[in-house]
Structure formats: C-alpha cells, structure tokens
Amino acid sequence: MTILLAFFVIALLLGWAALIGSRLPKTHVCASRQFLDVPVNEVWAIVTNFTEYPTWRPGLARVDDGPMIDGQPSWFEYCSPKIKVHLQVSECEPQKRLVTRLAGTNLSIFGAWEYEFVEENGGTLLTITERDKVYNPLLRFFTQFVIPHHAAMDVFLIALARHYGSNSTPVHLSLRVDDMTPDAAKL
C-alpha cells in the first residue's frame, strides 16, 4: 500500500510539473560573459578543439569526432556511458564568432550557443548566448525551476577560466526579447 501511495504521489507531482511546464514559454535566451586574461587566438584554439574538452571541462567522459554536416564539423559529447549529445558548428567566423547547436531531428530541445570573442586589454571577453526551444513540458519545468538557464554556460566558462588559472566567475547579462536575432526567433 505504501509503494502504491508513493507511485501516486510521484505521478501527481510529475503531472503538476508537466501542467506548469505546458504553460511556460517554449523559447528562452540567456547570456553569460567571462573575461579571460589570455589572447583571443588562444581562447579560440581551445574552444574550437572539441575533442580536447574532457581535459578541462568537468562532466565529460569523452568526446568523439562526428561527421561533417553542411561542410562544418560535428562531435559527440559523452556525459556518461548512456548520455551522448551530438553537436555541430553551424556558423564560424574565426576568432570572432562561433555558433554551435544540437544536431539531429525530432529532439525534445533545440539549442544553440553563440560565442563572441572580443579582444580587451590583451585578453579575451568571451560571451556565450544560449538560444533554446524546449518542446517537452516537463523539461521546460525543470529548466525553469530546477536547473537555471545559465548553468551549462557557467560551468563551461568557469572551467575555461580555471584552465587558465583564474577563479573568476561569469557575469549574467540581461537580454530583452528584441535581442533575439531573426534566426533565433524562428526556433
């Protein structure tokens, strides 16, 4: 009887979360910025060397090269033996701008990160803007109330700063709806 009650409570909570998630917006845009006291060309080199991510990014078991997609590289990130994420480069302007996104079709989330590299006082001001469209209402609930939107970007930026010997933390930027590019608005 206790097990049945526990299943009922869990089902009720998941139903409640799905209901709330279904009423949340599907799209979100957020951005984090980090200053790195390293020249742009060095930061660009490490950010675009995808297969070396596990040497400095926590939470990655390994990264494998993927197939070229529309003339751009793709790769597979393994967060655990059972979690594999396929990512691809969708735009690239060397040492200035890089856009990566989830690869594939029929995904429960469409996500893209836009990296902007700006030289500042001999260092690099790196801004990551995340543009996501979350189709699954439960996932929308969890990304809104459990795991902050900035979390993955912050982990990336903090790990990159630590790789270069800095303990600085990213700054979250305020974005307005009109900050979305036309491509992002189509998400």
C-alpha positions as CSV (number, residue, x, y, z in Angstrom):
1,M,0.0,0.0,0.0
2,T,2.9,2.4,0.8
3,I,4.5,1.7,-2.5
4,L,1.3,2.4,-4.3
5,L,0.8,5.7,-2.5
6,A,4.4,6.7,-3.3
7,F,3.8,6.0,-7.0
8,F,0.6,8.0,-6.9
9,V,2.4,11.0,-5.3
10,I,5.2,10.8,-7.8
11,A,2.7,10.6,-10.7
12,L,0.8,13.6,-9.2
13,L,3.9,15.7,-8.9
14,L,5.1,14.9,-12.4
15,G,1.6,15.7,-13.8
16,W,1.6,19.0,-11.9
17,A,5.1,19.8,-13.2
18,A,4.0,18.9,-16.8
19,L,0.9,21.2,-16.4
20,I,3.0,24.1,-15.3
21,G,5.7,23.4,-17.9
22,S,3.0,23.4,-20.7
23,R,2.2,27.0,-19.7
24,L,5.8,28.2,-19.8
25,P,7.2,29.8,-23.0
26,K,9.0,27.2,-25.2
27,T,11.9,29.6,-26.1
28,H,14.4,31.3,-23.9
29,V,17.5,33.4,-24.5
30,C,20.2,34.0,-21.9
31,A,23.8,35.0,-21.9
32,S,26.9,34.8,-19.7
33,R,30.2,36.7,-20.1
34,Q,33.7,35.9,-18.8
35,F,36.9,37.9,-19.1
36,L,40.0,35.7,-19.7
37,D,43.5,37.2,-19.4
38,V,44.5,35.3,-22.5
39,P,44.8,36.4,-26.1
40,V,41.8,35.7,-28.4
41,N,43.7,33.3,-30.6
42,E,44.5,31.0,-27.6
43,V,40.9,31.1,-26.3
44,W,39.6,30.4,-29.8
45,A,42.0,27.5,-30.2
46,I,40.8,25.8,-27.0
47,V,37.1,26.4,-27.6
48,T,37.2,25.0,-31.1
49,N,39.3,22.0,-30.2
50,F,36.2,19.9,-29.3
51,T,37.9,16.5,-28.8
52,E,40.1,18.0,-26.1
53,Y,37.1,19.2,-24.0
54,P,37.4,16.4,-21.4
55,T,40.9,17.6,-20.5
56,W,39.5,20.8,-18.9
57,R,35.7,20.5,-18.8
58,P,34.2,18.6,-15.9
59,G,31.4,16.1,-16.5
60,L,32.6,14.9,-19.9
61,A,33.7,11.3,-20.1
62,R,34.9,11.7,-23.7
63,V,34.4,13.5,-27.0
64,D,34.4,11.8,-30.4
65,D,34.6,13.4,-33.8
66,G,31.3,13.3,-35.8
67,P,30.6,13.6,-39.5
68,M,30.9,16.8,-41.4
69,I,27.4,18.5,-41.6
70,D,27.0,21.2,-44.3
71,G,30.7,21.5,-44.5
72,Q,31.2,22.1,-40.8
73,P,32.5,19.8,-38.0
74,S,30.3,17.9,-35.6
75,W,31.2,15.9,-32.5
76,F,29.6,13.7,-29.8
77,E,29.9,14.6,-26.1
78,Y,29.6,11.7,-23.7
79,C,28.5,12.9,-20.3
80,S,28.1,9.3,-19.0
81,P,28.2,5.9,-20.8
82,K,24.5,6.3,-21.6
83,I,24.2,10.0,-22.4
84,K,25.6,11.1,-25.8
85,V,24.9,14.5,-27.2
86,H,25.6,15.3,-30.9
87,L,26.6,18.9,-31.6
88,Q,27.7,20.7,-34.7
89,V,29.1,24.0,-35.8
90,S,26.5,26.0,-37.7
91,E,28.4,29.3,-38.2
92,C,32.1,30.2,-37.8
93,E,34.0,33.5,-38.2
94,P,37.5,32.6,-36.9
95,Q,38.5,34.3,-33.6
96,K,35.3,36.4,-33.6
97,R,32.2,34.3,-33.6
98,L,31.2,30.7,-33.4
99,V,27.7,29.2,-33.3
100,T,27.2,25.6,-32.2
101,R,23.9,23.7,-31.9
102,L,22.4,20.4,-31.1
103,A,22.5,18.1,-34.2
104,G,19.6,15.9,-35.2
105,T,15.9,15.9,-35.8
106,N,12.9,15.1,-33.6
107,L,14.8,16.4,-30.5
108,S,12.9,17.4,-27.3
109,I,15.0,20.5,-27.2
110,F,16.6,22.6,-29.9
111,G,19.6,24.6,-28.6
112,A,22.3,26.8,-29.9
113,W,25.2,28.6,-28.3
114,E,26.7,31.7,-29.9
115,Y,30.2,32.5,-28.8
116,E,31.5,36.0,-29.3
117,F,35.3,36.6,-28.8
118,V,36.3,40.3,-28.2
119,E,39.9,41.4,-27.6
120,E,40.1,43.6,-24.5
121,N,43.4,44.8,-23.0
122,G,45.3,41.9,-24.4
123,G,42.8,39.4,-23.0
124,T,39.5,38.0,-24.3
125,L,36.0,38.9,-23.4
126,L,34.0,35.8,-24.2
127,T,30.2,36.0,-24.3
128,I,28.0,32.9,-24.7
129,T,24.4,33.4,-25.7
130,E,22.1,30.4,-25.4
131,R,19.0,30.2,-27.6
132,D,16.8,27.2,-26.8
133,K,13.4,26.0,-27.8
134,V,12.2,23.3,-25.3
135,Y,9.3,21.2,-26.7
136,N,8.8,18.8,-23.7
137,P,6.7,20.5,-20.9
138,L,8.5,18.5,-18.1
139,L,11.9,19.6,-19.4
140,R,10.6,23.2,-19.6
141,F,9.6,23.0,-16.0
142,F,13.0,21.7,-14.9
143,T,14.9,24.2,-16.9
144,Q,12.9,27.0,-15.5
145,F,12.7,26.0,-11.8
146,V,15.3,23.3,-11.1
147,I,18.4,23.9,-13.3
148,P,19.0,27.6,-14.1
149,H,19.2,28.5,-17.8
150,H,22.8,29.8,-17.3
151,A,24.0,26.7,-15.6
152,A,25.7,24.9,-18.6
153,M,27.2,28.1,-19.9
154,D,28.6,29.0,-16.4
155,V,30.1,25.5,-16.0
156,F,31.8,25.9,-19.4
157,L,33.1,29.5,-18.6
158,I,34.3,28.7,-15.1
159,A,36.1,25.6,-16.3
160,L,37.7,27.6,-19.1
161,A,38.8,30.3,-16.6
162,R,40.2,27.6,-14.2
163,H,42.1,26.0,-17.2
164,Y,43.9,29.4,-17.5
165,G,44.5,29.6,-13.7
166,S,41.7,32.1,-12.8
167,N,39.0,31.7,-10.2
168,S,36.8,34.4,-11.7
169,T,33.1,33.7,-12.4
170,P,30.9,34.7,-15.3
171,V,28.5,37.7,-15.4
172,H,24.9,37.1,-16.4
173,L,23.7,39.5,-19.0
174,S,20.2,40.9,-19.2
175,L,18.6,40.3,-22.5
176,R,15.4,41.7,-23.9
177,V,13.1,39.9,-26.3
178,D,14.2,42.1,-29.2
179,D,17.8,41.0,-28.5
180,M,16.9,37.8,-30.3
181,T,18.3,37.6,-33.9
182,P,15.8,36.7,-36.6
183,D,17.2,33.2,-36.8
184,A,16.7,32.7,-33.1
185,A,13.2,34.0,-33.2
186,K,12.4,31.1,-35.7
187,L,13.3,28.5,-33.0
